[in-house]
Amino acid sequence: RQETPMKIFIVVPAFNEVERIGKVLSDLAETKLPVVVVDDGSKDKTFEVAKRHKVVALRHKINLGKGAAMKTGVLAAFSLGADAVIFIDSDGQHKISDLPQFVKALKTGKADVVFGVRDLLKIPFVRRVGNSVASLLVSALFNIRVLDLLCGYRAITQKAFRKINWKSSGYSVETEMVAMSGKYRLKHCEVPVSTVYYDKFKGLSPTEGIGIIFDVLAWKFLK
């Protein structure tokens, strides 16, 4: 497909990632894509490190959650002229070499929402089970099948964001994006991404995972 002119920004939500965010931003600088970093109330020097790079650095005074940080980043990017954004985690687990897949899917019009899919066998067991259960539930309720519901490496156009406009402030955000993509029948695709786990205990807890299941039911029956 013919690629169309499209201004794409990278949005990096960050929380207490002073040790790793510098390397992530240095790698992103090589892509020449504009970057928005949202420090979600970090207690360390994450914000100061981000400001040393040529990025738009924003900060929440208190920790509001990943979904809130992503929304702040998206709204900032769109206000600066972005047509679409790609989300990358700040801890270095997403490879910059996978970025072109997202850019191509957006620019060729293949999808308005692009979901990264990790090698699920390399995901810690508890998360893999939770991911599968939630994925089946979302598939049944919203008629959309995405293999990796919880991968943070993803992209969205401004048009799709206006439809989804997620309400989740925490880790439910990724699941809500999938569910709403199904609800509004948005054009979506999946691209394989590699993932490096530095800390298998970091991220979504089992309790938060159970909370996501309840959120999915609420989106279907209470919205």
Salt bridges, closest charged atoms under 4 A:
GLU17 OE2 - LYS202 NZ 2.21
ASP27 OD2 - LYS23 NZ 2.75
ASP39 OD2 - ARG59 NE 3.31
ASP40 OD1 - HIS60 ND1 2.73
GLU48 OE2 - ARG59 NH1 3.97
ASP89 OD1 - LYS66 NZ 3.18
ASP89 OD2 - HIS94 NE2 3.69
ASP91 OD2 - LYS202 NZ 3.26
ASP112 OD2 - LYS159 NZ 3.56
ASP148 OD2 - ARG118 NE 2.62
GLU174 OE2 - LYS66 NZ 2.64
GLU176 OE2 - LYS223 NZ 3.47
